[in-house]
Amino acid sequence: MVSRDLTEQDPNNSLASCREFLVPRGEQPKRLDIYLSRNCLGFTRSRVQRLLEEKLVTINDIYPASSHKIRGGDRIRVLIPPPRSQAAQPEDIHLEILYEDDDLIVISKPPGLVVHPAPGHASGTLVNGLLFHFQSQGDEQKKGEPEEEEEAERPLRAGLVHRLDQDTSGVMVVGKSETVVLDLMNQFKDRSVSKKYLALVKGILPKKRGEINAPIGRSTHDRKKFAVRQDGKPSLTRYRVLETYHENYSLLEVTLLTGRTHQIRVHFRHLGFPLLGDAVYGSKGMENRNFPRQMLHAWKLAFQHPRSAAKMEFEAPLPPDFVSAMKRLTPLSPGSRGGS
């Protein structure tokens, strides 16, 4: 049996994790709940059945019943809520909300905000703020209504499906239910989500448009960093030059075709055009002192709504520090924007 953790890019996600299992060819048919309990998850059968009832399990992208018989070649995905004791706590943190409905919320993350609790960041994160926001909504809806379930039995109220580094600003989508989270995770995995960034880099790229196809893996020198490696995971980035500056900088529109950790930062460092302000992958010269953080902004995000199937497109405005940095620069010429 082949098993994969689909939440690799967000290993500290305190809200949910996603696992994928491929049933070996030749496996004898057996009930799904029994197979997951004995062969995959190590959970009790009753816990597996609860996951199935809450539609946290799919087989070949279809929600099955507990009695469904698995067969060789089946692809099983399971969204696993964390133990209640590990769940993040709600905190009143301001959120810049771009869109919200009953299924999901789209926010513009400011630079400096950590996405989820992790060592050194136990609180004050986006997750804490989201949980407070959802709790406040629930309290408003339930005024005057009787309590119907115990706190420990309530389903997860939110789930991250992607992340941004602490010093990267921009648009993010968060699901409000396990079903929506799983659907969005599948869209990210299947690369049907469109992700565009704005980046300020050191240097003038020789081509107005280009593609970086270079595998990325952990650095052999520093386990906290990533690097282009032949044995790394396939990683594809496209870019378009929007502006060039007298200061020997370039403004780029960057499109991610894959979603590796630090992908944009690693790829442009590899090309010799590091992001300005990047304390990890950038140059150590004077220019980094003039930028408060890595000049990377998640600009646009497009995906299919999990319930209505409508195409959803969002754009996060540039934060003040990015705008200020650009105002200090002098364009080379009025015609330097986005050529072919």
Secondary structure by P-SEA (a helix, b strand, c coil): cccccccccccccccbbbbbbbcccccccccaaaaaacccccccaaaaaaaaaacccccccccccccccccccbbbbbbbbcccccbbbbcccccccccccccccccccccccccccccccccccaaaaaaaaaaaaaaaaacccccccccccccccccccccccccccbbbbbbccaaaaaaaaaaaaaccbbbbbbbbbcccccccccccbbbbcccccccccccccccccbbbbbbbbcccccccbbbbbbbbcccccaaaaaaaaaaccccccccccccccccccccccccccccbbbbcccccccbbbbbbcccaaaaaaaaacccccccccccc
